[in-house]
Amino acid sequence: MYFDAVVIAGIVTVLLMLGFFVGVGIFVMKDQKAHGDHKKKDGKHGGKPV
């Protein structure tokens, strides 16, 4: 297969985007484990009047 600069740049761009989204996902999971316990709500509407 013929690789020129555009093909390599496209592959690198896709890999960077995937790495970014995986990093954000890991950050959200770690943050949810660290801070997720104190905001649990009871019931369907969280105890707020409807």
Secondary structure, 3 states (H helix, E strand, C coil): CCCCHHHHHHHHHHHHHHHHHHHHHHHHHHHHHHHCHHHCCCCCCCCCCC
